[in-house]
Amino acid sequence: MPDIDVLFLFGSNPTEAQPIVSLYLKEAMSNGAKLIVSDPRKTWMAARADVWMNLKPGSNIALLNGFINVILTHGWENKEFIAKRTEDIEELRAKVAEYDLDRVEKLTGVARGKIIEAARAYSYPDKAMIV
């Protein structure tokens, strides 16, 4: 895990809840991994995040749908991986299209610029991880 390029912590506080996992995440950060945090709490990790999306409690799915929509709309998805290892991408594309950034910003309280920044940061590295 220390050679990860970007970490996306989603509603997780490993510093308090999983201290061993936290050590690996901190090592990855010290090796240059970018950190995206989606959490309403300003945790230790959120305070050190490159992008902190402090969403309203209960709006996780809206944020994820908006995040995916941004990636698909901009063509940042890994097309080869999707073609080889997934099914029903058009159904996903249709569903997340319902979550444009205006709607997501209203539902989550997260600024559209942060969502775009996080989606871009997550889309390009070779080694990205969601916790």
BELCORDA-V972668 format. One record per backbone hydrogen bond with DSSP energy under -0.5 kcal/mol. CO is the residue of the C=O (numbers start at 1). NH is the residue of the N-H. Records with the same first field share a line. If there is no record, write none. Layout:
CO: NH + NH
This chain:
1: 4
5: 34
6: 129
7: 9 + 36
8: 10 + 131
9: 11 + 38
13: 16 + 17
14: 18
18: 22
19: 23
20: 24
21: 25
22: 26
23: 27
24: 28
25: 29
26: 30
27: 31
28: 33
29: 32
34: 7
35: 50 + 51
36: 9
37: 39 + 53
38: 11
41: 43
43: 47
44: 48
45: 48
46: 49
51: 37 + 53
52: 54
53: 39 + 55
56: 59
59: 63
60: 64
61: 65
62: 66
63: 67
64: 68
65: 69
66: 70
67: 71
68: 72
69: 73
70: 74
71: 75 + 76 + 77
72: 75
77: 79
78: 82
79: 83
80: 84
81: 85
82: 86
88: 92
89: 93
90: 94
91: 95
92: 96
93: 97
95: 98
96: 99
98: 100
100: 104
101: 105
102: 106
103: 107
104: 108
105: 109
108: 56
111: 114 + 115
112: 116
113: 117
114: 118
115: 119
116: 120
117: 121
118: 122
119: 123
120: 124
121: 125
126: 128
127: 5 + 6
129: 8
